[in-house]
């Protein structure tokens, strides 16, 4: 199985007391009113660090933690999911990364220019820009200044990692500020921010509402659908293991499980109305006049259990999380001029005219520019990753971006600095029915610092803790706009044991798989333990991906000007 190396860097001790960082001038970075608000020692998981907080004008909050005794000359900035509004320093996709656990990184983050969940910050053009790109970049510049001031030397390497909107932020950094970071990890990126939040989630919510205003398809029915998908596509990889390992190759017609006309027992099948909803959820919105797609894709087969709570509620009168996500964006973020007060999803037209109203802010928020030539020229390395069973953001978005980069820069040139990993059974950023604990930070350290390009990475699945409340799949953390299982919890996941996947390093691992760079799939050797990574090797590439024709096909081109 793969191993990774990294540069042997000496630990560097501070050159001045922590408290003195409070006097560092950052006015030249953020403008008048920018200041350090506190600099004090703190301890987290046994690592003692100098915790510096401050504000970059007008209202970008940031926090930087600088180790007092364990710094190995690396900086890690953590992306902020959802609409952000608070500072999060928890690092995903780094399970078991030794230098991170040992406190070897200075770690930083930002609230992206506003505080709390209230999306009304979108009424302010400056705060829109701060959220779109400015907050992450200025936090980077500030962190590097503090590193120089504290240790008397700059970092040797800088890294960025984020998922969901944090993945969008990661791509914004690579595209707009190619020299900020040596290595970037972008997971389940909300790169099509406009379309993703305004149209995808709005459609997923509306598609499941009947004439009576109540949900048609309920979460308790999803296991029937998912079982049928597994029957059709589980064995495409040669192994029946409860996972659709090659979702791109899966061809499933929900009509195949429609109840016969006049059927009295609908428990093992779906009604005609339910089948119609499922087809809409898979397909996504289309212009009713031209049939043109308005999103790049819907959720992929194998993700059905993860729909619970996101756009398939537990009861008919319970609203879906997608409704809240869409309304946050539509009411305050995605149009040049916000709609009138009281705007509801029923007021939204799914057509090309609405799509074109979103276009003006595409260069501001979105991160689909495939021209990474400046990032590659600076020596940058990029890892893209996505769960195949993500209900919030279709993995086709990430596949489309990877394909666009290859199309513009060439396959060989792209392979020199970029990799894409797709995880079977993984939901949005974490969790799911497949192995989802992964360390992508260690491989990118090796790639940046020693030139060792990553190949297979190992994803692990911990046993389920049945004593805790799992909640809804795909809702273990913030969604694209910060929706979480707390406020809109639809109840236990249907068809699976109630319980939470343990995330600690001591959890028992029940299954492990290698995941190879796209388009290579993992193939079972036919005789080993199917729960062990050693029983798999590289298989055939998945089906060739072709960019679907949709209203935003031109988004994946470098000619759209950046809006600053």
N, C-alpha and C positions, 0 to 999 in steps of 0.2 A: 504494500500500500504506500501511497505517496508520503514523502517527508519534505520538509522545507528548511532552508537555512536562512540566516540573516546576517547582517554585518555585526561584527564583534565591536560594540561601541562601549567606551568607558563610561562609568557613572560620573556625573558631574554634580558637584555640590554648589549651593548658592554662594554668590559673591557678596551678598548684602542681606541684611535682615528682611524678613517678610514685610514688616510694617512699613518699611521705606517705599514699597511699591505704591503706597497710597499717594505719594507725591509725584508719580510719573505723569507727565503732561501728555494727554491724548487729544488735545484740542485740534492739533493739526491733522488728525485722522478723521474725526467726526464733525468737526466744526465747533463753533461757540456753544458752550453748555455741556460739552463732552467732558466727563470726569470719572475718576476712580472714586467709588463710594466706600469701599472697605478693602482691607488687606489684613488677613488674620490667619493663623495656623488652625488647621482642622485635621481630623483623622477619620478616614473611611476605610473599612475592611483592613485595618492595620497599616494603611499607607498614610503617613503624615505629609500634608501638603500646605502650601500657602494658597489660600482661597481668596481670589481677587474678584470683586464685583464692581460693576460700573455701568455708565450709560453713555451711549454715543448719540449725539443730537440727531433728531429731536427726542427720541424716546426708545432707542434700541438698548435693551438690557443685555448684559453679557456676564458670563462667569468663566474664569480661568483657574484651574487648579494646577499648581506647580509643585512637584514633589520636593521635599526637603532633603532627602538622602538617597533617592533611588532613580533619579532621572537618567535615562540612557540616550539623551539627545534627540528624542523623537517628540513630535507634536501630533495630536489627534483631535480633530474637530468633529463634533457629533451633530448631525442634522436634526431638525426639529419637525416632527410629524404634524399632520392636520393643518389647521390654521395657526398652529403654535400658540403663543400667548404666555408661555412659561419656558423656563430653561430646563432642558433634559440632558443629562450627561450619561445616561445608560447606553451602553454600546451593544448593539445587536450584531449578529453574524460574526462574533468573535469568541465563541464558546471554547474555552481552553487555551486562549492565546497567552503564552507564558509571560512575555514582557508586559502585557497589559495588566495581568493579574498581580504582577510583582511591583506595580507602580512605576513602570519605566517611562510612561508617557506624561507629558503635560497634556491635559484634556480641557477643551473649551467648548462652549455652546452659547447660543443666543435665543432670546424670545422673539426675534425677528421684527422688533419695532413696536409691539403692542403687548398689553397685559390682559390676560383673561380670555374667555371664549367669545366675547361679544364681537361679532364680525363687522360692527359699525365702523371699525377703523378703515374699512374700504371706502368710506366717504371722503377720506383724505388722500390726495394724490401722492403726497410724500410718503405716507405710510404704506400705500400700495407698493411703491418702489422699494421701500425698506423690506417689505415682505417678499417681494419678487426676487431681489438679488442683492440689495445693498447691505443688509444686515449681516449676512454670512461673510461677505468679502471684508467689510470693515472689522468684524470680529477677528478674522484671520490676521489682518494687519496689526490689530491691537495685541493679539496674543504673541505675535512674533516680537513686537516691541518689548513686551513684558518679559519674555524669555531672555532677550538680550540684556535687559536691565537687571534681572534677577541672577542670572548665571554668568554674566559677563561674556557670553558667546551666543551665537544663533543656534537654532536647532540644526541637526544634520539632515533630518528628513521630516516632511510634513505630510499628513494623511487626513483624508476626509471620509467619513462613513455615514450613511443615512438610508432610511427606508420610507416608502410612501412619499409624502411631500419632502421628507429628508432625502429620498432618492432623486427627486427633482432638483433639490438644492445642490446635490452632489454633481449632477450634470450641468447645472448653471455654472458652477465653479470651473469645471473642465472646459466649458464652451466660452464663457466670458472672461475668465481670469486664469488662463492656462498655466501660469507660473506660480499660482498660490500653493498648489499641492503636488507632491511627487507621485502620490498614489491616491486614487479615488475609488470608493466602493459605493455603487448606486443600486439599491434594492427596490423592487416593485415601484419604480419611479412614477410619480404622478406628472410625467413630463408633458402630457396633453392636459394641463391644468384646466383650461377653459372648458374644453369639451367633456373631459372626465367628470367634473363636478356639476356642470350646468346641464349637460344632456344625458350622459350615461346614467347617473344616479336618478335624475328626474324620470327618465324612461323606465328604469327598473322599478321605481315606485309606482308610477302610473299604470304600467302594463299589468300589474296585479290587482287592480281595483275594478270592481264590477259596477254596473249601473246604480247599485244601491249604496255606493261609496265604501263598500267593505272589501277586504281582501278575498280573492278567489282561491288561490293556492296557499295552503297553510303548512307550517313547518312539519307537522306530523306526517304529511304526505311525501316528504322528500326522500325518506328511505326507499319507498317504492320506486321512485325515479332513479335514484342512485344505484339500486340493485340492478336495474335494467341496463344502465350504462356500463356497469362492471361486466355484466353478462356479454355485452357487445364488444368491449374493448380491453378488459383486464388482461387477457392472454396475448395481446399484440406483442408483448415483449417476451413471450414464451414462458411466463410464470404467472400462475394464478395466486395473487397475493393481496387482493383487495385494493389495488392501486391502478389508476390509469397512468402508466409510466410514460406513454407517448401520446399526450393529449392532442397533438397536432394531427396525428394519424387516425384518430378516433372518428368514426362516422356513425352517428346515432340519430335515429328518427324517433322522437317521443310519441309519434302516432302508433308506433309498434306496441305500445302498452295502453292504448286507449280502450276503455271498456266497450264491450259490444253494445249495440243499441238495445235499450230496454233492460240492461243488466240491473239486477236488484242488489248484487253484492259488488261494491266498488272498492273494497279494501285492497285487493291485489292489483288494481289497475287505476288509471287516471280517467276522470271524466273528460268529455270533449272540451269543456270550458277550461279545465286544468291543463290539458294538452296545449290549447291555444296560448295560455299564459306562458308555459314553458318555452314554446317556440319563440315567443316575443322576447323572453329573457335571454335566450341564447343568441338571438339574431341582433338585437339592439334596434335603435330608432332608424326609420327611413322617411324620406320625404314622401308624403302620400301621393303626390302628383307624378314624380319622376322615379320613385323607388330607389333613389340614391341613398346610400348609407350615410349616416350622420356621425357615426363613431367608427373607429378602426375595427372593433370587434366587441362581442359580448364575452361572458365567462365561458371557459372551455369545459368540455365534458370531463366529469370526474370531480367537479367542484360543487356538486348539488347540495351536499350536507352543509356546506359553508354558506349557502344562501340564507339559512335560518337567521332571522333577525335583521339581516341586512336589507333584503327586499322581500322576504317571505316570513311574515310574522307568525307567532304561535297561535294567535286567535284573530278572528276576522275583524274585530274592532280595534286592534292594536296597530298603531302606525309603524311603518318600516323605517329603519335608520336612514335608508337612502333618501327618504323625503326630507329629513332634517339636513342632511349633507347638501342636497341640491338647493334647498331654500337659502341656506347660509350663503352659498355662492351667488345665486341668482339675485338675491335682494341687495347684496352689498359689494360684490367683487368683480364680476365678469363682464359687465357692460360698461361702456364709457359713462353713461348716465344711468344711475340706479332706477329701477322701476318704481312706480308709485307705491306708497304704503299699502300693506295688505295684499301684496302680490302673492298668489298661490300657484301651485303646480297646474291647476286647471286653466290658468291663464297663459301657459306656455305652449306655443305652437312648435311642433317638431317638424321643421321644414328648412329648406335652404336659406330662407330669409332670416330666420333666427340664427342659423349657423353664421351667416355673414355678419350679423350684429356682434358676434363674438370675435370676429377677426381682428378688429383694431387693437385689442389687448393681447393678442397672441404673441407678438414680439416682446411684450413686457413679462408675462408670466411663464410662458411655455419654454421647454428645454429640449426641442427636437432637432436642433441644428446638427447635422451629421459631420460638419467640417471640424474635425478635431486635429487638424494638421499642426496648429500652433501648440496644442497640448502634447502631441507626439514629438514635435521638434524639441520641446523643453525636456523630454525624457519621461513624461508622465505615463503612468500605467493605470488602466481602468478595468474594473471588474463590475459587470452588470449581473444582477441575479433577480430571480422572480419565482414564486411558487406557482406551479401549474394549476392549483386549485384555488387561486386567489379570487374571492368574489367581489372585492372592491375595485380592483384595477386589473383589467384583462392582461395576461402576460403577452398577448399579441402586440401590445404597445411596445414592450421592450424588445421583442423579436423584430418588430418593424424597424426600430431604431438601429439595432445591430446590423440589420440587412442594409439599411440606408448608409451607415458608415462604411460598410464593405463596398457598396455600390459606388460611393464617391471616392474613397481612398484606395480601393483595391483590397483583395482578400489577403494577400501576403503582407502588405503594409499594415493592415488592421491587426492581423494576428501578432504583429510585433509589439503591440501595446494594449490590446483589448481582449477580454474573454467574456462570454455569456454563459451563465449556469442556470438551468431550469430544474426545479425540485418537485418531483412527483408527490402529490398529496399535500403539499404545503399550502396553507391558507395565506392570509395577508401578513407578510413579514415574519410570521412565526406560527407555530402550532399546526394542527391538521392531522390527517390520517396517515401521513407518511413521515419519514425522517426529516426533521426540520431544524435540529440543532447543528450548526455549522460554524466553522471558523474560516472566514475569508480574509481576516486581517493578517494572519501569519503568512499565507501564500503571497499576499501583495507586498509584505515586507521583503520576502525572499526575491520577488520579481524586481522590485525597485532597487534593493540594496546589493544583490549579488547577481542579478540577471537571470535567475532561475525562473523561467516562465511556468505558471501553474498548469497542471493537467487535471487529473481527477482530484476532487475534494470529497471528503467523507461527511455525509449527513447522518446524524444519529437520532434515534427515537427513544425517549425515556419512557419508563412505565408510567401508567396513569395512576394518580393518587385519587382513589375513589372517595376519599373522605372530604374532598373540597369541591366547591361548586364550579364546574367548568364554565357555565354560562353558554353563550352563543358562539359557534364557530366563527372564526374570522373577526372576533371582537375581543381578543385578548389585550389589545392595546388600541391606540388611536387609529381611526380610519383615515382616509385621505383628508377629511376636514375635521378630524379630532373626535368623531363619534366613537364612543366607547360603550362597553357592556354595562356600565354603571347606570347611566340615565335611561337607556333604552333597552335594557336586558329583556330578551324575549323568553327567557326560561331555558331549561336544559336542552342540550343538543339532541335532536331526534335520532334514534337508531344507534346510539353509541353510549357507552357507560358514562355516567356523570362523574366528573373528576377533572382535575387540572394536570396538565403535563408538567412534571417537575422540571425545573430549569437549573438546579444546582449541579455542580460537577460530580457529586456523589450519587446522583440518581442512577438506578439500574437501567442500562440500555437494553432494550428488547429487540431493536433492529437497527442495522447500519447498512448504508449503501454508498457506493461511489457515484458521484455525479460528474460527468465528463463535459468539457466545453462543447456548447452547441456547435454543430448539429449532431454530435455523436451521442448515442444512447448507451445505457448500461445493459449488458446482456448476461443472463444467468448461465453458469457453466453446466447446468443440468444435473449435478450430483452433490454439490456442496450444500451446507446449511444456508437456506435462502435468507436467513436473518443476519448473516455475516457478510461484511463487505468483501472479504476474500473470495466469495463465491461468484463474483461478478467481474467482468472485464469489458473492454470497449466493444460495443456492438455496431450495427449499421446506423448510418445517419438517419435522422427522421426525415419526413417528407420535405421536399423543397418548398420553402416559404415564398410566396409571391404577395407583394403588397396589394391588399384589396383596394378596389376602386371605391373611394369614399370622398366626402366633401373636403376633408383636410389632407388629401394625399400630398398636396404641395407643401404641407408643414414640414415634411422630412427632406427639405432642400435647404441649402445654405444661403439662398438669396434674400430671405426675409431680413430686413434690417433690425438690429437690436434696438429696443426702445429704452432709453435711459432717462 
